[in-house]
Amino acid sequence: MDWYENLAKPEWTPSGSTISLIWQILYPIILVSFGFVFVQVFRKSLAWKTTIPFVINLIANVAFTPIMFGLQNLKLAACDILIVWTTILWIMIVIWKHYRWIAIVQIPYFIWVSIATYLQLSITLMNW
């Protein structure tokens, strides 16, 4: 964390405890909503290709921390978070016609990742 603490960051950067709290709220929403979609695919109520943005999102979301804090690669982390952000939009579009509630419960996730994306891009540019 010394590496991260020494990076130039915008004044409005949330504290680590705030970021942690936000994810503690979002991860259960993601677990339940994504889990529901995967169950529907296994029950054959949804086509398997519906899960493509969900799978990409999960992989990119999980990869962010090792990329950012393990590899300490700001540029790759910026690319990764853009994938997370894009796939949330894709998820909301794909699932809307099947289960609108799944799309709606992604709104807090999308809002937070929008903020986090702007933050990551700002940090990346400030430390170029």
Secondary structure as GFF3:
##gff-version 3
##sequence-region A 1 128
A	DSSP	alpha_helix	2	5	.	.	.	ID=ss1
A	DSSP	alpha_helix	16	42	.	.	.	ID=ss2
A	DSSP	three_ten_helix	48	51	.	.	.	ID=ss3
A	DSSP	alpha_helix	52	65	.	.	.	ID=ss4
A	DSSP	pi_helix	66	70	.	.	.	ID=ss5
A	DSSP	alpha_helix	74	96	.	.	.	ID=ss6
A	DSSP	alpha_helix	100	105	.	.	.	ID=ss7
A	DSSP	alpha_helix	107	126	.	.	.	ID=ss8
###
